[in-house]
Amino acid sequence: MSFKRGIWNGDFLRALEALAQQDGWWKDVLADPSLIIGVRDDYLNIYWQGQSIFKVSFKGGKVAASTHEKYLLNPDLKDQISLVEGKFAFGEAEPRMLTRDYEGAATLAKLKRAASLYSGQEKEGVHEIATSNNSVVDVEIAINASSIPDIKRNLPRMDLANFEMTANGVDLVFWEAKTFSNRELENGKIVDQIKDYRTVIDLHQTEIDKSYRCVAENLADMARWSNDRRSVAAAIRAVKGGAKLNVNSANVGLLVYDYTADQSDRKDKSGKTLKERVTESLAEVGVGPERIKFKGTPKGLTI
């Protein structure tokens, strides 16, 4: 199977539910809706601004968590370290350079601050959109395309997946996110990306449908475990309850943000703005204006 999402292991789910009732990192994650829980193939990634600060799996009958060593560098460091004869004299600074113990929400805040150092405008924008739209079901969605001809990337990666209520059930919509200054909006690569996404969605439609039905159940369960600190949209609850999930390659869109009014109004030699040029180019591959959203800031961008 080239695409699989969801926590399918019942023992893992029961262990996560039990752990949610105990003080510790998992209870703190659930209580922090600014963190994104990315449901993978029987494991989780806990994201802060595009950085996975926890990988959560099930090993030996227990919930196991790990983090990248770079996130353990203490972001509170501020002193100078002397360089003496080719060696850094850490002295009393060395014991406090790393976050060594998990000591509650304050430690979680430190991990987030450390992870922020490795983010960027585009990832920060995706995080803002995902955490302010409780119908988002996934981020960083990669689908293996290594055996598919005419696909330019072996692992096309879409930024967001969202559920939309419709008169005919729930639509699964994938979104690509770009900052206004991203050159791919100008050089035509965005068109190729959208075409690739639509190709892989068509080929993996059944797997995608099955995966996101499970993800909907997982996210609804986690919201319940959080004692209402997390919420899921009606569309997610509907899919969990058995509503029809529409997986269609036509449901791919583009989000563009981080620009000023002057940038938005600027026209090229033909008298067209960037939004007009992008809208025209994507129309050629069947993306309508309702699937193209421009907003100066990702804050308040509704999908």
N, C-alpha and C positions, 0 to 999 in steps of 0.2 A: 504494500500500500504506500503510495507516494505522498499522501497527505493524511495526517491523523491528528486530531485534537481531542482532549477530554481526559478526565480522570475516570477510568473504567474500573479500576481495582477497588472493590467494595471495602476491603480491609484498610486501604489507604484513606478512603473517605471517612470511615469510622474513626480512624486514628486522628485525622485532622479535626474532626468534630470534637473529639475528646480533648485534644490539645487546646482548642479554642476556649475551653472552660478553665484553663490553667493560666496563671500569670506567666508571661514570658514573651518571646519575640513574635510568635504566631498570633497571639491575642493582640499584641500591639500593632501588627500589620493589619489585621482585620479592622481594628479601631481607627486606622488612619486612611481615610478615603482619598487622600492625595497620592497614595501609592496605587499602582496598577497591578492587578494580579493577572498575569498572562498564563492561561491554561494551555499546556503543551500535551505531549503524548505520555500520559501518566507521570508527569512532573509539572512543576510550576516555576515560572520566573516572576520575581517581584521587581517591578520596574520603577525607577525614579528618573525621569527625564531621559529616557532611552537607555539607561544603564541598569543592568540586572543586579540589584544589590543582594538578592538571595536566590539561590536555586534550591528548590524544595522537592525531595524525592522520597521514596519509601524503600528502606533497606533493612533487612533482617527483622521485619515486622515492626519497624519503628519509623517515624517521620525523621528524615535527615535534612539538614540545611547546611549550605556552604555559601561563602561569598568570595569575591576576588580579593586578593591580598592588597591591591591598590586602594580599595575602599576602607582599609583599616588604618591608613595613615591619618593621624589625628589632625583634623582641620583647625584645631585651636592653636597649633604651633605658631610662634611669632618671634622667638629669640634667634640671635645670630649664632652660627657655629663657626668657630675659628678653624682655619686651615693651617696646620703646623707641620712643617717638613714633609709635605705631601700627604698628610693624613688629617681627616676631620676629627676634631676633639669634641666628641659628643658630650662627654662628662655626664652631668646630672640630667641632661635633656633626653638621653637615650631611653630610659624607662617610660617616659610619657609620649614617645613618638608614635607608638602604635596603640590602637584601641584593642585591648587584650581581653576584656570581659564584657559580656552583654549585661547591662545594668538598667534595663527598662527603656522607656520611650526616649530618654535623653541620648542613649546610645544609638537608637534608630535615627534620631535627628542628626547625629554625627555622621552616620553612614550616608545619609542623604546629602549632606553638605560636601562630603568627600567625593561622592559620585557626580555632583554638579560640575566639578572641575573638568570632567571628561565629556560633558554634553556640548551642545551647540544650539544655535537659533532654531534650526529645523526640528531637532529632537525636543527641545523645550516647547515648541509650538504644538507638536503632536501630543505631548503629555498634557498640555493645557486643554486641548480639545477633548482628549479621551476622558479626562477627569471631570469635565464640565458637561458631558453628554452621557447620561447613565444608560443609554441604549448601545454604547460601544461594547463589543464582546471580545475584541482581540486587537493586539498591536503587533508590529514586526512579523507579518505573515509571509513566510517563505514557502514556496511550493517547488519541489524538485522538477526541473524541466530538462535535465541532461540528455534525455533520449528523444526529445521533441525537435524535429527539424525546424529551421528558420526562427528559432528563439535565440535572441542575442545574448541572454544571460542564463547560465545553468540553474540559477536559484533566484528567480524573480521574487522580489520582496515588496509587498504592499504595506502601507503604513498603518491603516486602520480598517477594522471590519465593524459594521454597524447594523442593527436591526431596525427596520422601518415598518410600522403598521400600515397595512393597505386594506382595501376592500376585499382583497383576495388572499388574505393571510398576512404573512410577514416576509418582507423582502430582506435578503442579505445583501448589503451594499459595501463594496470595497472602495477605499479612498487612498489616493496618492497625495502626499503633502509636500509642498515646495515653498521655500521663501521666495519672495518677489525677485530677488537678485540671482536666483539659481539659473545658470546659463542654459539648462536643459529646456527651459520654457521658450527660449529664443532659437536654439539650434535644431529644433525638431525632435530631439530625443524623447521628449515627453510623449509624443505620438507613438513612437516605437514601444515605449514602456507600457502604455495602455493596451496596445495591440497584443503584447506578450501576456499581460494579465488576463485578457479576455480569452486567449488561446488556452492557457493552463486551467482556467475556471471551467471552460467547456469540457476539457478532457477529464477533469477530476470532480465533476458535478456530484456524483453519488457519494464520494468520500467526504466532500465538503459538507453536504447536507447532514450526513450521519455525525460528523465531527461537531458541528455547531449546535446540533440538538443536545448532545452531551454537554457541551460547554455551557449552554443555557441552564441546564440543570445544576451544573457545578457552581456557577455564579449565583444562582438563586439560593442554593444551600449556604454558600459563604456569607451572603447578605444576612441570612437568618442567624448564622452563628455569631455574627458581629453585633448582635443586639441592636439592630437598626442603625449602626454607625455607617454601614454601606447600604446603598439602595440599587435596585435594578429596575429598568423601565418595564412598562406594561408589555412591551413586545417580547422581552425576554421571558417574562412570566407566562405569556401566551404560548411561546414555543415549548416551554417546559410542560405546559398543560396539553400539548398535542396539536397546536395550531399548525397549519401548513406553512412550511418554510420554503420560500421561492429562491432558488439558487440559479442565477441567470447572468451570463457574461455581459449582458447589456448594463448591469448594475455596477458600473465602475465609474468613479468620479475623481475630480481634482480639487484640492484645496490650496489656495495661494494666500500667503499672509506676510506680515512684516514689511510694510511700505508706508510711505507718507502720501498725502493727497497730491503733492507735486509729482511724485513718481507715478502715481496712478493716472494722472492727467496727461503725462508726457506722451507725445505722438511721434511716430517714425516719419520717414520721408513720404510715405503713402497717406499720412494723416490718420493712422490707426494707433490706438493705445495697445499696450501689451495684452490686456484682457480681450480686446477685440481680435487680435491676431491669434491668441491661443484658442479662443472660442471657434474661430473659423477653421483652424487646423484640426481640432478635435472633432468638429462636425463631420469631417471627411471620414472618420472611423466610427461614426455613429454615437458620439457622446453629445447629448443635448445640453443646452444652457442650464437646465435644472440640476445637472450633475457637475457644474463648474461654479465654485464659490470663491470669490475674492473678498478679503477683508483685511484692513490695515493691520489689525492685531488679532492673534488667535483667541484672545480673551472674548468670550461671548459668541464665538463662532459656532453656530448650531448646525448639526448634521442629522 
